[in-house]
Amino acid sequence: MSTPNAYSRRLFLQRAMMASVAAAGGSALAGCASGGDESSDSGQGATKSAKNPFGVKASSPLDVVIFKGGYGDDYAKFHEELYKNSFRGAAIKHAGITDIRQQLQPRFNSGNPPDVIDNSGAEQLPLSTLADTGQLTDLTQLFEAESIDGGKIGDSLIPVALEAGEYGGKILVLNYALEVYGLWYNRALFDEKGWEPAETWDDFMALCKEIKSAGIAPMAHQGKYPYYIQQVMMDMAVKHGGKDVVNAIDSLEPNAWKHESVKMAAEALLEIKSKGYMLEGTEGLDHIQSQTRWNEGQAAFIPSGSWLENEQKEVAPEGFATTVAPTPLLDGATMPFQSTRVSAAEAFIVPSKAKNVAGGLEFLRIMLSKDGAAKFTELTAAPTVVKGAGDGLDLTPAAASASALVGAGGDENWNYYYFNWYSPMKPKVETAFGELAAGRITADEFCSAAQKAADETAADPQTQKRTRS
Amino acid sequence: MRHGQYRFIVGFLIVPLALYGVFVISPFIQAFYYSMTNWTGVSPEFEFIGLRNFENLMDDSLFLKALRNNAVLLAVMPVAVILLALTFAFLLNVGRQGSGGGVKGVRGSGFYKLAFFMPQVLAVPVIAVIWAVIFDPTPTGLVNSVMRRLGFGSSGWLADPDLALYCVLWVLVWGSVGFYLVLFNAAMSAIPRDIFEAALLDGAGRVTTFFRVTIPLLWDTIQTAWVYLAILALDVYALVAVMTAGPGGPDNSTQVISLQIAQNGFQFGRAGYASAIGVILFFVTLIIAAIMLRATRRERIEY
């Protein structure tokens, strides 16, 4: 046998030498992230006109990356056809992928991003980071431009679309699909039992009691992801105290989470739990498990967004009529019952370092035409931010009830942004919501925990603070 | 002759060493560099900020919680896996007295070996999904049904902050025992059978044989297993990410270091900060491996 000590010492020396060689090369290697600074041909050059407001050159190729999630990517292929019709001979590179971050992060780091990206899904690039570091094209010129159907594009959209894409006073993101949140129930079951979603808290409690006595859990939620139950509580809080409640929360104002309305909504949630109106064990179920149980009739209400029907279509039994109801009003609520949280999703961006920025903007202009938007709704059953683009289409029960709620709420519909604006705050607040929904903390403890997360975020020098009013 | 031999060896090693340098060494060194920057992970521009990331880490309550949870896993998991795997391997090898006075494994040992090794064939996310379903927190869940029938009542399991980490620990042990069982089994098979028979003739019982003969002869293998398991206990990313609420919950009860790296690096746009956590994890792993190898060093027995 060879002497192990001498051997390992030699090995050690070799490794040490290798490490020092590698360290010398380290600075060069570390340069990987700084990438090349090739000057980009931003596609300018062709004359700008009413039909071509950004001066797109047909000869410049267009690079499109679409998140191929719940909505698929067929709609984008249709938009690409429209683009090719306008610019004969334009070469379009289309990619429909789900791992946006993994595939695009190296391209951003080397200064060679695509021209249009649908930055969505679980693997999306951190939008606030891209916005803060000036890597996104200002879309104001897009919303100022003439729509394909005539008139200013900005005027043809639902206001929440513009609000949602605003970062530091500039609109950098086009959120395309409209999502409507609320409490979802099976209209067929409610008709059969003679139930009706309640408008006031007292009526809601009475309804829950009746549902429970029928052997059904009044409410389930996707407890593994507290984001869902959070919507219900936030909606009740905002409808009680008005939009100032959420503006203060989004602006990270001191004691925003200790507002009376937030506390009342937290107590309401605790009441549902403590009276046994939650499906037992729902705190540990994920979205698939809980929504399937809801489809099976084990629970009457479940919080979610307008994608729910599409998500559950493989599981929902025949005759199941997925329908949305607004959350009930707490005593002294200042906003109407028929209003709810509405958000714009599917975040389309045009990177500022893209080779064909003009082409990217033109692609978004095509998406925002009536034809483009109607095709999206037709293919995905989801409404878009383009006003009236879904009119005349044959809608499912979920889409019809969601559209009706959007219409009824009008300007009273609201949205929050702290989840997108301050990503490090999100898991902390979600943890507090999860503990509250499980009944492990009191309403006061919830308010303090959420406020602590907000205060930490406000004090963090790495986080860009934003305000809204 | 010597001269030609070196050229031969270098010729063979140059490609693997180059690959190792590019894909293993250089990312490590880059991570050390990035840990001292405020790189977002999605921008070509960043600044050098010295040790500020490390200073911030010391006040990061989530990171400290993750460190604590990893410490629990590190303290319990390797010991549990090694004890179970050793016991089973011993039973499979020398659990039964043979007809001619020799020793054999228990009846059906081939089947047991296969059954124990099964989890090793499954991908970690698959294991995580299966166990998340087994630990279903509703009264009709698998474990809860059994518990209720036994009169214990149902429990939240992964939804209960007091139990969640132990559920993860259990799955980790369950998934690892099979591999180390096979490893120890192979090492035991290499021990000459006459040593066991001699011990038997000298009047040693099964327990004495296990502690006085088997363990000393397997020491090198156990040492290796210990270091590998310690590294595994410091990772557990896939299991926690797929199986737990949040992930990392409820109430951060299953938060681990690797999850903090992923969240900071990919969701919060703080790749520099995540690199700093990675650097700490690197040194923690290195120190623990060194301590374990040193503390468990013994004289080697040759046969």
HADDOCK unambig.tbl for C-alpha pairs under 7 A between the chains (distance, minus, plus):
assign (segid A and resid 22 and name CA) (segid B and resid 26 and name CA) 6.88 0.50 0.50
assign (segid A and resid 23 and name CA) (segid B and resid 29 and name CA) 6.85 0.50 0.50
assign (segid A and resid 26 and name CA) (segid B and resid 29 and name CA) 6.34 0.50 0.50
assign (segid A and resid 26 and name CA) (segid B and resid 30 and name CA) 6.80 0.50 0.50
assign (segid A and resid 29 and name CA) (segid B and resid 26 and name CA) 6.93 0.50 0.50
assign (segid A and resid 29 and name CA) (segid B and resid 30 and name CA) 6.97 0.50 0.50
assign (segid A and resid 30 and name CA) (segid B and resid 30 and name CA) 5.25 0.50 0.50
assign (segid A and resid 33 and name CA) (segid B and resid 44 and name CA) 5.50 0.50 0.50
assign (segid A and resid 34 and name CA) (segid B and resid 44 and name CA) 4.41 0.50 0.50
assign (segid A and resid 34 and name CA) (segid B and resid 45 and name CA) 6.36 0.50 0.50
assign (segid A and resid 35 and name CA) (segid B and resid 44 and name CA) 6.39 0.50 0.50
assign (segid A and resid 105 and name CA) (segid B and resid 42 and name CA) 5.70 0.50 0.50
assign (segid A and resid 108 and name CA) (segid B and resid 42 and name CA) 5.92 0.50 0.50
assign (segid A and resid 108 and name CA) (segid B and resid 43 and name CA) 6.28 0.50 0.50
assign (segid A and resid 109 and name CA) (segid B and resid 42 and name CA) 5.75 0.50 0.50
assign (segid A and resid 109 and name CA) (segid B and resid 43 and name CA) 5.22 0.50 0.50
assign (segid A and resid 109 and name CA) (segid B and resid 44 and name CA) 4.81 0.50 0.50
assign (segid A and resid 110 and name CA) (segid B and resid 44 and name CA) 6.68 0.50 0.50
assign (segid A and resid 126 and name CA) (segid B and resid 267 and name CA) 6.08 0.50 0.50
assign (segid A and resid 126 and name CA) (segid B and resid 268 and name CA) 6.70 0.50 0.50
assign (segid A and resid 126 and name CA) (segid B and resid 269 and name CA) 5.97 0.50 0.50
assign (segid A and resid 129 and name CA) (segid B and resid 269 and name CA) 6.07 0.50 0.50
assign (segid A and resid 224 and name CA) (segid B and resid 245 and name CA) 4.24 0.50 0.50
assign (segid A and resid 224 and name CA) (segid B and resid 246 and name CA) 5.81 0.50 0.50
assign (segid A and resid 225 and name CA) (segid B and resid 245 and name CA) 6.41 0.50 0.50
assign (segid A and resid 225 and name CA) (segid B and resid 246 and name CA) 5.46 0.50 0.50
assign (segid A and resid 280 and name CA) (segid B and resid 138 and name CA) 5.61 0.50 0.50
assign (segid A and resid 281 and name CA) (segid B and resid 137 and name CA) 4.70 0.50 0.50
assign (segid A and resid 281 and name CA) (segid B and resid 138 and name CA) 4.18 0.50 0.50
assign (segid A and resid 281 and name CA) (segid B and resid 156 and name CA) 6.44 0.50 0.50
assign (segid A and resid 282 and name CA) (segid B and resid 138 and name CA) 6.82 0.50 0.50
assign (segid A and resid 283 and name CA) (segid B and resid 159 and name CA) 6.10 0.50 0.50
assign (segid A and resid 284 and name CA) (segid B and resid 137 and name CA) 5.75 0.50 0.50
assign (segid A and resid 284 and name CA) (segid B and resid 156 and name CA) 6.96 0.50 0.50
assign (segid A and resid 284 and name CA) (segid B and resid 158 and name CA) 6.56 0.50 0.50
assign (segid A and resid 284 and name CA) (segid B and resid 159 and name CA) 4.48 0.50 0.50
assign (segid A and resid 284 and name CA) (segid B and resid 245 and name CA) 6.88 0.50 0.50
assign (segid A and resid 423 and name CA) (segid B and resid 267 and name CA) 6.79 0.50 0.50
assign (segid A and resid 423 and name CA) (segid B and resid 268 and name CA) 5.31 0.50 0.50
assign (segid A and resid 424 and name CA) (segid B and resid 268 and name CA) 5.59 0.50 0.50
assign (segid A and resid 431 and name CA) (segid B and resid 250 and name CA) 6.75 0.50 0.50
assign (segid A and resid 431 and name CA) (segid B and resid 251 and name CA) 5.42 0.50 0.50
assign (segid A and resid 435 and name CA) (segid B and resid 251 and name CA) 6.67 0.50 0.50
